[in-house]
Amino acid sequence: MKTGIIPVFLACALTLSGVSSGVSQAAPRPSGKCEQVGAKKIFKKQTFVCTERGKKLIWVKKIPRPSKPVAVPASNTESDDPVTAKIDRMMASLPMPNQNAPMPPMRFILENPGDQEFLPRLEKQFLYLAQAFPEMNWEKTGVTFIPRTANWLETTMREQGCPEPVVQRILGYYNTQAHEWGTGVMDCNPDFGPTAVMGLNLGVGVQPGFMWDMLVSQEFSEPIRSTRFASNPIAINSPNPIGWWDVNMPSWMREGVEPVWNSIATAMQTRKWDLIRLEPFYICGTGVLRDYAPMLTGWDCHYILGTEAVELMVALYGWDAPATWWGSFGNQRDPYVAFKNAYGDDYDTFERYATEFFQWRANKVPMSQELLSRLR
């Protein structure tokens, strides 16, 4: 996925390069040189661990594993938003995270050594996803490129074995206007696991924060889609490899599902629902999902409408709803037949519900009694 909006564009990739190697024995600092893998030092209440990154041994801040989530009693005050209120009532049925799940293997390739300070936050969000979704696991190390300039990105992607057409495609996405931007690069190098590029344009004046962490990590949610789709007989029995991208999955679902997966992963830890959005919701474009089904060609309403629509799917069909559709194709390719297989509703019914929901969120136009009854 490539994402662009005032706050973000997404990316993923792995490798660590261009990191400073100097270190004081008394005061280890991130990316500084160390001598023995596993050695630990505490400095200013931060624990540093000597870690192998590429061919170097460097000090890395230790990421505390999330404490065991504790169920939060339901609030006596219910949201006036019927979808939010329904999901709040569903929190007791949300599974607990698998705290034994490890963070999937990652390498970060940085243009600016100082960006090392942002990595622990990213790793925490990756860990949340891994503890929420068993599909967030891969054997080959993933890669996140974090450039500051297009020239560095071009040179580094070539050095990492990305084919020239891929390099040129990604450079075409390079965005100097957005605070952050990014895109997945699944076809960079077959020796890499999930890969993406995440740009930082700090000259615009914004420091990376939680939204950046979430947007970077969600680029790596591709294995959830791919693994679920691979369980379909059409994929298992096909004489040629076939993926979800071959079956015309609506673009609003492809893009909108990623923030919801992050929201679910975070809710498993906090036991509170807070949908992660790129920006406050508004009626984008026509406000009709069907108009945002074709393959995404640029920044459009797919993200804005899609994220809200997938939240509605959670309220109507349950916590696993964002993943269920991908695994419900059976032996056929029509995504709308797969929708009915997954949820029982036909797609036209859901699209009508989504239109009502968008109008409620944006303009407080009352929803039908039919939909309200489904949300009670």
N, C-alpha and C positions, 0 to 999 in steps of 0.2 A: 504494500500500500504506500502511496505517497500522500502526505498530508500537508496542507498549507492553510494557514489562517493567521490572524494577527499573532496568536501565541505560537503556532507550531507547524512543524513538518516532522515526520518520523524517520527513524532509521535504525539499522542494526548492523553489527559487525563485530569482529573480534580480532584482537592483536594489540600488543602494547609496544609502542615505539616512541623514539624521541623523548624519553623520560630522563630527567636529570639523575646523575649517579652519585653526587656527593652526599655525605651524611656525617653528622657528628655522632660519636659514640655515646655521648651523654644525652643527645636529643635527636632521636630518630625522626625523620620527617617522611611523609608519603613520597614514594618513588626514589628515596635515597638508597644507596648501596648497602647491602648487608652481607653476612658471611655464611650463615648456616640456615637452611630451610627449617622452619618451625620455631626458630628462636623468637622470644617475645620480649618487649620492653614496654614500660608504661611511662608516658610523658604527658603532663597536664591532663591527667585522668583519662587519657586515650590509650588503648592497648594497640601496639603495633606488632605485626607478625611478619617474619622474614618469609617471603613468598617467591616462588619461581614464576616469572612472567617472561615467556619467550626463552631467551638464553641468559637472562639476567636474574639476579637475586636482589629483590628490593623490599623495603619496608612498606607494608600496606596496613591501613587501619582495620582492626578487627570489627566485623559486623556482628553485633549481638543478635543471636537468634531470637525471633519474636517470642515473648512470653506466652504461656498457654492462654488462649482466649477464655474469657469468662462471660457466660451468658448475662446479658443486661436485661433487667426487668422491663417489660413493656411500659411505655409512657402512658399516662392517663389522658394526655392530650393527643388526639388523632389529627393528622394532617388533613387540610381541606382539599388536597389533591387526591382524588380517588385512587389513582395508580400508586402514588407514594404510600397512601394509607394501607392499601392491600399488601404491598411488599413489606411494610413495617410489621404487619400481622403475620407475615410468612417467616419472619426472622427465626422463630423457634425451630423451623424445619430446615434451616440452612445448615448443611453439614459443617462440622468442625474441620479446620485445615489439617492436613497430614504433616505434622511437625517433624517427621522423620525424613521427609523428602528433601534431597539436597538441591542446592541451586545448580541449574544446568551449567556445563562448562562454557566459559566465556573468555574471550580476549578483547581488549580494547586498544585500538590504534589511535593515538592522539597526536595532533599537530602541536598543540600547546601543552608542555609538561604540567603547567599549573592546573589543567582541567582534571588532573588526577584526583583532586579534592572532591569532585562530583561523583566519583565512581561508587563509593559506599552506598549512597542513596539509590543509585540505579540497581545495584546488586540486591538491595533490600526488596525493591519492587519485583525483580526477577524471582526472588525467593518466595514472595507472596503468591505469584502465579504458579510456581512449581508446587507449592503446598496445596494449591486449590485444584489444579488440573494435572492428572497423571500424564497427559500427553506432552506437558512441558518438560520433556526429557529427551536428550539426543546424545548420540555417541561422539560425533565429530564436534570439535570445539566451535562454538559460534563466534562471530566477529562483529564488532561495532567500530566503524570508522567515525571519528569525531574531528572534522576539519574546521579550520578557521578561514581558509582560502581555497578557491577553486584550483589554483595551480598545485598546491600541496596534494589535494585530493586526486587530481589527475595522475600525478607522478606516483603516489602511494598505491592507488588501485592497480596501476600497471605492474608495480613491483610485487604486489600480492597475487598476481596471476589472473586478474580480471581481463577478459577479452576486450579488444578495442571497441567493438560496438556497444558493449555494456558500459565501458568508461564514458563514451560519448553520450550515451543515453542519460546517465546519472548527471553528467555535467550540464546537460540540458535542463535538468530539474533545479540546478543550483540557484538558490534564492538569497539575495542579499538584502531583501526588504523585510522579510519576516524575522521576528525575534529569534525563532528557532525553526528549523525545517528538517525534513528527513524523508527517506524512502527505503523500502526493502530492496535488497540486491541478491535475490536467491540464486541468480545465475552467474555469480562472480567467479567462484572457484569450486569445483566439485569436492575438493579436500576440506572445505569449510562446512561447518554446520550452518544454521540460520544466520543470515548476514544482513546488515543494514548500514546506512549512512545517517548520521545525525549531526546537523550543522549547528554551530553556535555563532550568532552575529551579535556579540556583546557590544559592538559599536552602536547598535540601535538603542542600547541603554537598559537592557533587561538581563538580570542574572538568572541562570537556570533555577527552577524551583520544582515543586512537586509535580506540576503539570508536565514539565520536561521529562522527569523521571518516568511518569506514567506513559507518555507518548513514545519514549524510546523503548520501554519494555514491551509495549503492546505490539510493536513490530515483530516480536518473537512469538506471538500467539499463533502464528501460521501453523505450527504443528497440531494445534487443536483441530483446525479445519481439515487439514490434510489427513490426519489419523482417522477422524470420524468418517470422512468421505471414503477412505480406503476400506472401510468395513462393509460398504455396499457391494452386493453381488455384481453389479455392473462393473465395478472397479476390480474385484477379485477375479472375475471370469473373462475380462477383456483380453484379447490376444496382444493388444498394444497398451502401454501404460496410459492411464486416463486419470485425470485429477479433477477437482471441483471446478477449476477454471475452464474445463471443457463442456460444462453443462449449463452455462448462462445463468449462474446464480445472480440474483439481482444485486446491482452495485451498492444500493443502500444497505443491504444486509452484509455484504463483504466488508464494507468500511465501518458501518455503525456498530457491528458486533464487538469490535476490539475494545472500545472504552467500557462496554458493559462487562466483558470478561475481567478487566482490571477492577471494576467496581465490585464485582462479586468476590474476587480474590481479597480485596481490601476489607469488605464486609465480613468475610470469614474470620479475619483477625480482630476487627474492632467490634463485631456484632452489632453494627449500625449500618443502615443503608444511606449512601450518599452518592448519587449518580455522578460520575466524572464526565463533565462536558468540556468541549473545546471552548465554548463561550455560552452566555445565556441563550436560552432557546428563543427562537422567533420563527414565524411562518416564512420559510425559505422558499423562494421560487413559487411554483404552483401549489406546494403543500400536498401534492398527491404522490404517493410512493411509486406508482406505476411509471411516472415520468422520470424516475431516477433508478430505473432497472438496468438500462444499457451500460456497457463497460465504461468505467470512469475514464474520462480523458483530461480532466483538470479539476481544479478546486471548484466545488459546486455544492449543491444541497444534499448530496449523498450522505455526508458525515452528520450534518445537523439533524436532518429528518431521520436518518438511519439509527442514530443513537437513541432517540426518543422512542422510535418504533420498537427497537429491541427491548427497551425497558418495559414497554407495554406487553411484549411477548412474555417476559418474566412474570408479570402480574397475572396474565391470563393462563399461562401454560406451565409455570413452575421454574425452579432455579436452573434446570438443565436445558431450558428452552433455547438459549442461544447456540447450543451445540447440537441439539436434536435434529434440526432440519438437515444438517450436512450429512447425517447418517441414515436418511430416510428415503433415498432414491430407489432402492430395490434394484430391479433390472432395467430401469428406464431412465431417461435423461431430463425429463421435464421438471424443472424446479417447483412448479406450482402443483403438480401431482405429488411431489415429495412433501410439499407443505401440508397437504391434507393427510398424507400418511403420518406425518409427524404429530400433528395437533388435532386432527379431527375436523377443524373448521376448514372451509374452502378459502382460498386466498382472497377472493372478492370480499368475503365477510370481514376478514382481518383488515383489509385495506380500508373498508368503510369505518371500522372501529378506529383505525389509526388517524383518519381524517378528522373524526369527531374529537379524538384526543388532542391532536395538534391545535384545533380551534379552541378547545378548553384551555390548554396551557398558554396559548398566545393571547387569546381575546376573551377568555372566560365565557365562551358560548356553551350553554349547558349540553352535556352529553345525553344521549338517548337512554331511556329506562332500560332498554335491552342491554346496553353496554354496562350501565351502572350495576345492574343485577349480576353481571358476570364478575364485577370487581368487588362484590360484597363478600 
